[in-house]
């Protein structure tokens, strides 16, 4: 007995069908991998920004803890290593204070860093006043 021609070809996938299925899966996986790469890049940028905010606040709190007359009026610039991924992104801290009145100084702390040759900065500005004498 001979098998009809219509049922003979329905026993499995052809090589072309398998190749098309693999191609469709590869396109989907490449898109997924690219989205993971973008997510990791944004995560790193946010971590660097958070570290810059923390560094500026830490340095500003050190200035607030100083006696009023000891707060420098000149510009101070120094570099501190980042704690993210082995310190590959150094943070540059610039502090400047201006005497606005006899009892108040306006303090500006700027933290800058580079990521993929693009400069970023975080600014923290606040007045510090002399404590009144009792």
C-alpha positions in Angstrom: 0.0 0.0 0.0 1.3 3.4 -0.9 1.1 6.4 1.5 -0.7 9.4 0.0 1.6 12.2 -1.0 -0.3 14.8 1.2 0.5 13.0 4.5 4.1 12.0 3.6 5.4 15.7 4.0 3.7 16.4 7.3 6.0 14.3 9.6 8.3 17.1 10.8 10.0 20.5 10.2 12.0 21.2 7.1 15.4 22.7 7.3 14.2 26.0 6.1 11.5 26.2 8.8 14.1 25.5 11.5 16.4 28.2 10.1 13.5 30.7 10.0 12.6 29.9 13.6 16.2 30.3 14.7 16.5 33.6 12.9 13.3 34.9 14.6 14.6 33.8 18.0 18.0 35.5 17.4 16.4 38.8 16.5 14.4 38.6 19.8 17.4 37.8 21.9 19.5 40.6 20.3 16.8 43.0 21.3 16.7 41.6 24.8 20.5 41.9 25.2 20.4 45.5 24.0 17.8 46.4 26.5 19.9 44.9 29.3 22.9 46.9 28.1 20.8 50.1 28.2 19.5 49.3 31.6 23.0 48.7 33.0 24.2 52.0 31.5 21.4 54.0 33.1 22.0 52.2 36.4 25.7 53.1 36.4 24.9 56.8 35.6 22.4 56.9 38.5 25.0 55.3 40.8 27.5 58.0 39.8 25.0 60.7 40.4 24.1 59.3 43.8 27.7 59.2 44.8 28.2 62.8 43.7 25.2 63.9 45.8 26.6 62.0 48.8 30.1 63.5 48.3 28.7 67.0 48.1 26.5 66.6 51.2 29.3 65.0 53.1 31.7 67.8 52.3 29.1 70.5 53.0 28.3 68.9 56.4 32.1 69.1 57.2 32.0 72.8 56.4 28.9 73.3 58.6 30.7 71.7 61.5 33.6 74.1 61.3 33.7 77.4 63.2 32.3 80.3 61.1 35.7 82.0 60.8 37.4 78.8 59.8 35.3 78.3 56.6 37.6 79.3 53.7 36.5 82.1 51.5 38.8 81.1 48.6 38.1 78.4 46.1 39.2 74.9 47.0 39.5 72.1 44.4 40.4 68.5 45.1 39.7 65.1 43.5 38.4 62.0 45.3 38.1 58.5 43.9 34.7 57.0 43.3 33.7 53.9 45.2 31.8 52.5 42.2 33.4 49.7 40.2 36.9 50.2 41.5 37.1 54.0 41.4 37.3 54.3 37.6 35.4 57.6 37.7 37.1 60.3 39.9 34.9 63.0 41.4 36.3 66.6 41.4 35.0 68.7 44.3 35.1 72.5 44.1 34.1 74.5 47.1 33.7 78.3 47.1 32.4 80.6 49.8 31.5 84.2 49.6 30.8 86.5 52.5 27.4 87.9 51.8 27.0 89.8 55.1 29.0 90.0 58.3 27.3 87.0 59.8 26.5 84.9 56.7 28.6 83.0 54.1 27.1 81.6 50.9 28.7 78.2 50.3 28.7 76.5 46.9 29.9 72.9 46.6 30.2 71.5 43.0 31.0 67.9 42.3 31.9 67.1 38.7 32.6 63.8 36.9 33.0 62.4 33.4 31.1 59.5 31.9 31.8 58.5 28.3 33.5 61.8 27.7 30.4 63.8 28.8 30.8 66.1 31.8 28.2 65.9 34.6 27.9 68.0 37.7 26.0 68.3 40.9 25.7 71.7 42.8 24.9 72.3 46.4 24.4 75.8 47.5 23.3 77.0 51.0 24.0 79.9 53.4 25.9 79.3 56.6 25.4 81.8 59.4 27.4 82.7 62.4 25.9 81.4 65.7 24.7 84.3 67.8 26.7 84.9 71.0 24.7 84.2 74.2 
